[in-house]
Amino acid sequence: MPTSLFTEFNKCFFVTVSPPQNYMNYIFFLVGTFRRSKKKLNESDPLEVFWLKIEPSYIKSRRKQGYKDDRSDLTFLENQMAYGVSIEKTKNGGEFKVTFVALSGRPLTLRVGKDGLPHCYGEANGKPCILKEMFVNATENFIGLPSVNYVEMKGVDEETGGNIVEKVVPK
């Protein structure tokens, strides 16, 4: 993932997804962005989720069709079956519980960190961390519905600052 996308979209994390067998050349990025005012998350809409499609042949095709961007919303099935998130306000002001469909048993906390930027906080390998990236290995069944095989979480250990990685198989 190009680091320029982090600043371009003010994103706090991103998710890469393994494409289905018949779209092996496509790479998709699910991007979480935030809207910031005085270093506070927007209470009514703290997180925006969308695909950012950057595979070169896809971009070329979109440009030929007159599209100037490569952003698209998740479909209903993508939201419900594998890649969607639910967000709810917590009792702590400015914090939100973020639950990914792919990791429903591992909710994260979205809040503005000490650095004034939004981060998703959670645990990886039993240690508190700041989530930076997730890789979702998914396959599509015969009718095109995604099924998550495993999720690899990558982040920064809050205590040591070191990188931390955990592979999670959904139950």
Phi and psi in degrees as GROMACS dihedral restraints (atoms count N, CA, C in turn):
[ dihedral_restraints ]
;  ai    aj    ak    al  type     phi  dphi    fc
    3     4     5     6     1   -62.1    20    10
    4     5     6     7     1   134.4    20    10
    6     7     8     9     1   -65.5    20    10
    7     8     9    10     1   -23.0    20    10
    9    10    11    12     1   -61.3    20    10
   10    11    12    13     1   -26.5    20    10
   12    13    14    15     1   -68.8    20    10
   13    14    15    16     1   -28.2    20    10
   15    16    17    18     1   -61.4    20    10
   16    17    18    19     1   -47.0    20    10
   18    19    20    21     1   -77.0    20    10
   19    20    21    22     1   -34.7    20    10
   21    22    23    24     1   -61.9    20    10
   22    23    24    25     1   -38.8    20    10
   24    25    26    27     1  -107.5    20    10
   25    26    27    28     1     5.0    20    10
   27    28    29    30     1    49.6    20    10
   28    29    30    31     1    43.3    20    10
   30    31    32    33     1   -90.9    20    10
   31    32    33    34     1   149.1    20    10
   33    34    35    36     1   -95.6    20    10
   34    35    36    37     1   -16.8    20    10
   36    37    38    39     1  -166.7    20    10
   37    38    39    40     1   167.9    20    10
   39    40    41    42     1  -143.2    20    10
   40    41    42    43     1   160.0    20    10
   42    43    44    45     1  -126.5    20    10
   43    44    45    46     1   125.2    20    10
   45    46    47    48     1   -98.9    20    10
   46    47    48    49     1   151.4    20    10
   48    49    50    51     1  -130.9    20    10
   49    50    51    52     1   136.4    20    10
   51    52    53    54     1   -74.3    20    10
   52    53    54    55     1   129.9    20    10
   54    55    56    57     1   -77.2    20    10
   55    56    57    58     1   158.3    20    10
   57    58    59    60     1   -64.2    20    10
   58    59    60    61     1   160.0    20    10
   60    61    62    63     1   -50.3    20    10
   61    62    63    64     1   -41.9    20    10
   63    64    65    66     1   -82.1    20    10
   64    65    66    67     1     3.5    20    10
   66    67    68    69     1  -130.9    20    10
   67    68    69    70     1    42.1    20    10
   69    70    71    72     1   -56.5    20    10
   70    71    72    73     1   -28.5    20    10
   72    73    74    75     1   -83.0    20    10
   73    74    75    76     1    -7.8    20    10
   75    76    77    78     1   -89.4    20    10
   76    77    78    79     1   137.6    20    10
   78    79    80    81     1  -122.7    20    10
   79    80    81    82     1   127.2    20    10
   81    82    83    84     1  -117.5    20    10
   82    83    84    85     1   146.7    20    10
   84    85    86    87     1  -124.9    20    10
   85    86    87    88     1   126.3    20    10
   87    88    89    90     1   -94.1    20    10
   88    89    90    91     1   123.4    20    10
   90    91    92    93     1  -116.8    20    10
   91    92    93    94     1   130.9    20    10
   93    94    95    96     1   -98.1    20    10
   94    95    96    97     1   123.3    20    10
   96    97    98    99     1  -118.7    20    10
   97    98    99   100     1   168.8    20    10
   99   100   101   102     1  -136.5    20    10
  100   101   102   103     1   158.6    20    10
  102   103   104   105     1  -112.0    20    10
  103   104   105   106     1   127.6    20    10
  105   106   107   108     1  -121.6    20    10
  106   107   108   109     1   135.0    20    10
  108   109   110   111     1  -139.6    20    10
  109   110   111   112     1   116.1    20    10
  111   112   113   114     1    54.9    20    10
  112   113   114   115     1    39.9    20    10
  114   115   116   117     1    57.9    20    10
  115   116   117   118     1    36.5    20    10
  117   118   119   120     1  -125.5    20    10
  118   119   120   121     1   145.0    20    10
  120   121   122   123     1   -74.3    20    10
  121   122   123   124     1   145.7    20    10
  123   124   125   126     1   -64.7    20    10
  124   125   126   127     1   115.6    20    10
  126   127   128   129     1   -60.9    20    10
  127   128   129   130     1   -34.1    20    10
  129   130   131   132     1   -89.6    20    10
  130   131   132   133     1   -17.5    20    10
  132   133   134   135     1  -154.3    20    10
  133   134   135   136     1    70.7    20    10
  135   136   137   138     1   -77.4    20    10
  136   137   138   139     1   -20.4    20    10
  138   139   140   141     1  -140.0    20    10
  139   140   141   142     1   134.7    20    10
  141   142   143   144     1  -119.7    20    10
  142   143   144   145     1   133.2    20    10
  144   145   146   147     1  -121.9    20    10
  145   146   147   148     1   130.9    20    10
  147   148   149   150     1  -158.7    20    10
  148   149   150   151     1   162.5    20    10
  150   151   152   153     1   -84.1    20    10
  151   152   153   154     1   141.2    20    10
  153   154   155   156     1  -121.8    20    10
  154   155   156   157     1   107.2    20    10
  156   157   158   159     1   -95.4    20    10
  157   158   159   160     1   117.6    20    10
  159   160   161   162     1  -120.0    20    10
  160   161   162   163     1     6.8    20    10
  162   163   164   165     1   -65.0    20    10
  163   164   165   166     1   128.9    20    10
  165   166   167   168     1   -53.8    20    10
  166   167   168   169     1   -43.4    20    10
  168   169   170   171     1   -68.5    20    10
  169   170   171   172     1   -31.9    20    10
  171   172   173   174     1   -66.3    20    10
  172   173   174   175     1   -45.3    20    10
  174   175   176   177     1   -60.7    20    10
  175   176   177   178     1   -45.9    20    10
  177   178   179   180     1   -59.3    20    10
  178   179   180   181     1   -44.1    20    10
  180   181   182   183     1   -63.0    20    10
  181   182   183   184     1   -42.9    20    10
  183   184   185   186     1   -63.5    20    10
  184   185   186   187     1   -41.5    20    10
  186   187   188   189     1   -62.7    20    10
  187   188   189   190     1   -39.9    20    10
  189   190   191   192     1   -62.3    20    10
  190   191   192   193     1   -29.8    20    10
  192   193   194   195     1   -84.8    20    10
  193   194   195   196     1    -1.6    20    10
  195   196   197   198     1    93.9    20    10
  196   197   198   199     1     0.8    20    10
  198   199   200   201     1   -76.2    20    10
  199   200   201   202     1   139.4    20    10
  201   202   203   204     1  -104.1    20    10
  202   203   204   205     1    -9.2    20    10
  204   205   206   207     1  -128.1    20    10
  205   206   207   208     1   170.9    20    10
  207   208   209   210     1  -124.5    20    10
  208   209   210   211     1    27.9    20    10
  210   211   212   213     1  -101.2    20    10
  211   212   213   214     1   138.3    20    10
  213   214   215   216     1  -149.6    20    10
  214   215   216   217     1   149.3    20    10
  216   217   218   219     1   -73.3    20    10
  217   218   219   220     1   157.0    20    10
  219   220   221   222     1   -70.1    20    10
  220   221   222   223     1   147.4    20    10
  222   223   224   225     1   -77.1    20    10
  223   224   225   226     1   167.2    20    10
  225   226   227   228     1   -55.9    20    10
  226   227   228   229     1   -46.7    20    10
  228   229   230   231     1   -66.7    20    10
  229   230   231   232     1   -39.4    20    10
  231   232   233   234     1   -61.3    20    10
  232   233   234   235     1   -40.9    20    10
  234   235   236   237     1   -63.4    20    10
  235   236   237   238     1   -41.9    20    10
  237   238   239   240     1   -83.3    20    10
  238   239   240   241     1   -32.6    20    10
  240   241   242   243     1   -98.0    20    10
  241   242   243   244     1   -29.6    20    10
  243   244   245   246     1  -149.6    20    10
  244   245   246   247     1   -44.3    20    10
  246   247   248   249     1  -109.8    20    10
  247   248   249   250     1    -4.1    20    10
  249   250   251   252     1   -75.3    20    10
  250   251   252   253     1   169.0    20    10
  252   253   254   255     1  -136.4    20    10
  253   254   255   256     1   151.2    20    10
  255   256   257   258     1  -114.6    20    10
  256   257   258   259     1   146.1    20    10
  258   259   260   261     1  -131.4    20    10
  259   260   261   262     1   129.9    20    10
  261   262   263   264     1  -139.0    20    10
  262   263   264   265     1   143.5    20    10
  264   265   266   267     1   -68.4    20    10
  265   266   267   268     1   139.7    20    10
  267   268   269   270     1   -95.8    20    10
  268   269   270   271     1   177.6    20    10
  270   271   272   273     1   -72.7    20    10
  271   272   273   274     1   -20.6    20    10
  273   274   275   276     1   -82.5    20    10
  274   275   276   277     1   120.3    20    10
  276   277   278   279     1   -54.4    20    10
  277   278   279   280     1   133.7    20    10
  279   280   281   282     1    80.9    20    10
  280   281   282   283     1     5.6    20    10
  282   283   284   285     1  -114.6    20    10
  283   284   285   286     1   148.7    20    10
  285   286   287   288     1  -136.5    20    10
  286   287   288   289     1   139.3    20    10
  288   289   290   291     1   -84.8    20    10
  289   290   291   292     1   124.4    20    10
  291   292   293   294     1  -115.7    20    10
  292   293   294   295     1   121.7    20    10
  294   295   296   297     1  -121.3    20    10
  295   296   297   298     1   119.6    20    10
  297   298   299   300     1   -83.9    20    10
  298   299   300   301     1   139.9    20    10
  300   301   302   303     1   -56.8    20    10
  301   302   303   304     1   -42.2    20    10
  303   304   305   306     1   -66.6    20    10
  304   305   306   307     1   -20.1    20    10
  306   307   308   309     1  -135.7    20    10
  307   308   309   310     1    55.2    20    10
  309   310   311   312     1   -61.3    20    10
  310   311   312   313     1   -24.8    20    10
  312   313   314   315     1   -87.9    20    10
  313   314   315   316     1     3.3    20    10
  315   316   317   318     1  -130.1    20    10
  316   317   318   319     1    67.6    20    10
  318   319   320   321     1   -64.8    20    10
  319   320   321   322     1   153.2    20    10
  321   322   323   324     1  -116.6    20    10
  322   323   324   325     1   166.3    20    10
  324   325   326   327     1  -114.6    20    10
  325   326   327   328     1   124.6    20    10
  327   328   329   330     1   -97.6    20    10
  328   329   330   331     1   124.0    20    10
  330   331   332   333     1  -158.7    20    10
  331   332   333   334     1   163.6    20    10
  333   334   335   336     1   -79.0    20    10
  334   335   336   337     1   129.3    20    10
  336   337   338   339     1   -84.7    20    10
  337   338   339   340     1  -178.4    20    10
  339   340   341   342     1   -61.3    20    10
  340   341   342   343     1   -23.6    20    10
  342   343   344   345     1   -83.6    20    10
  343   344   345   346     1     0.9    20    10
  345   346   347   348     1    82.4    20    10
  346   347   348   349     1     6.5    20    10
  348   349   350   351     1  -112.8    20    10
  349   350   351   352     1   153.8    20    10
  351   352   353   354     1   -76.1    20    10
  352   353   354   355     1   143.6    20    10
  354   355   356   357     1  -143.2    20    10
  355   356   357   358     1   153.7    20    10
  357   358   359   360     1  -101.3    20    10
  358   359   360   361     1   121.3    20    10
  360   361   362   363     1  -104.1    20    10
  361   362   363   364     1   139.7    20    10
  363   364   365   366     1  -164.7    20    10
  364   365   366   367     1  -153.8    20    10
  366   367   368   369     1  -127.0    20    10
  367   368   369   370     1   142.9    20    10
  369   370   371   372     1  -137.4    20    10
  370   371   372   373     1   130.4    20    10
  372   373   374   375     1    53.9    20    10
  373   374   375   376     1    33.9    20    10
  375   376   377   378     1    76.0    20    10
  376   377   378   379     1     8.0    20    10
  378   379   380   381     1  -115.1    20    10
  379   380   381   382     1   143.6    20    10
  381   382   383   384     1   -65.8    20    10
  382   383   384   385     1   134.8    20    10
  384   385   386   387     1  -146.8    20    10
  385   386   387   388     1   166.7    20    10
  387   388   389   390     1  -105.3    20    10
  388   389   390   391     1   118.7    20    10
  390   391   392   393     1   -69.0    20    10
  391   392   393   394     1   132.3    20    10
  393   394   395   396     1  -115.9    20    10
  394   395   396   397     1   -31.5    20    10
  396   397   398   399     1  -156.9    20    10
  397   398   399   400     1   147.7    20    10
  399   400   401   402     1  -133.0    20    10
  400   401   402   403     1   141.3    20    10
  402   403   404   405     1  -114.8    20    10
  403   404   405   406     1   122.9    20    10
  405   406   407   408     1  -105.6    20    10
  406   407   408   409     1   115.4    20    10
  408   409   410   411     1   -92.1    20    10
  409   410   411   412     1   113.6    20    10
  411   412   413   414     1  -135.1    20    10
  412   413   414   415     1   154.9    20    10
  414   415   416   417     1  -128.8    20    10
  415   416   417   418     1   157.0    20    10
  417   418   419   420     1  -103.1    20    10
  418   419   420   421     1   141.2    20    10
  420   421   422   423     1   -80.9    20    10
  421   422   423   424     1  -174.6    20    10
  423   424   425   426     1   -63.9    20    10
  424   425   426   427     1   -18.0    20    10
  426   427   428   429     1  -106.1    20    10
  427   428   429   430     1     9.5    20    10
  429   430   431   432     1    91.0    20    10
  430   431   432   433     1     9.5    20    10
  432   433   434   435     1   -84.6    20    10
  433   434   435   436     1   131.5    20    10
  435   436   437   438     1   -75.3    20    10
  436   437   438   439     1   144.0    20    10
  438   439   440   441     1  -132.7    20    10
  439   440   441   442     1   127.4    20    10
  441   442   443   444     1   -83.2    20    10
  442   443   444   445     1   125.7    20    10
  444   445   446   447     1   -88.8    20    10
  445   446   447   448     1   -47.3    20    10
  447   448   449   450     1  -160.7    20    10
  448   449   450   451     1   164.5    20    10
  450   451   452   453     1  -129.0    20    10
  451   452   453   454     1   131.7    20    10
  453   454   455   456     1  -106.1    20    10
  454   455   456   457     1   119.7    20    10
  456   457   458   459     1   -99.2    20    10
  457   458   459   460     1   132.9    20    10
  459   460   461   462     1  -125.5    20    10
  460   461   462   463     1   136.2    20    10
  462   463   464   465     1  -158.9    20    10
  463   464   465   466     1  -168.0    20    10
  465   466   467   468     1  -116.9    20    10
  466   467   468   469     1   125.5    20    10
  468   469   470   471     1   -62.2    20    10
  469   470   471   472     1   122.7    20    10
  471   472   473   474     1   -62.9    20    10
  472   473   474   475     1   -32.4    20    10
  474   475   476   477     1   -81.7    20    10
  475   476   477   478     1   -43.8    20    10
  477   478   479   480     1  -101.9    20    10
  478   479   480   481     1   -20.1    20    10
  480   481   482   483     1    80.8    20    10
  481   482   483   484     1    -1.3    20    10
  483   484   485   486     1   -78.5    20    10
  484   485   486   487     1   162.5    20    10
  486   487   488   489     1   -72.5    20    10
  487   488   489   490     1   146.9    20    10
  489   490   491   492     1  -140.0    20    10
  490   491   492   493     1   137.9    20    10
  492   493   494   495     1  -135.2    20    10
  493   494   495   496     1   138.1    20    10
  495   496   497   498     1  -142.0    20    10
  496   497   498   499     1   136.1    20    10
  498   499   500   501     1  -100.1    20    10
  499   500   501   502     1   125.3    20    10
  501   502   503   504     1  -120.7    20    10
  502   503   504   505     1   128.9    20    10
  504   505   506   507     1  -101.8    20    10
  505   506   507   508     1   119.3    20    10
  507   508   509   510     1   -61.9    20    10
  508   509   510   511     1   147.0    20    10
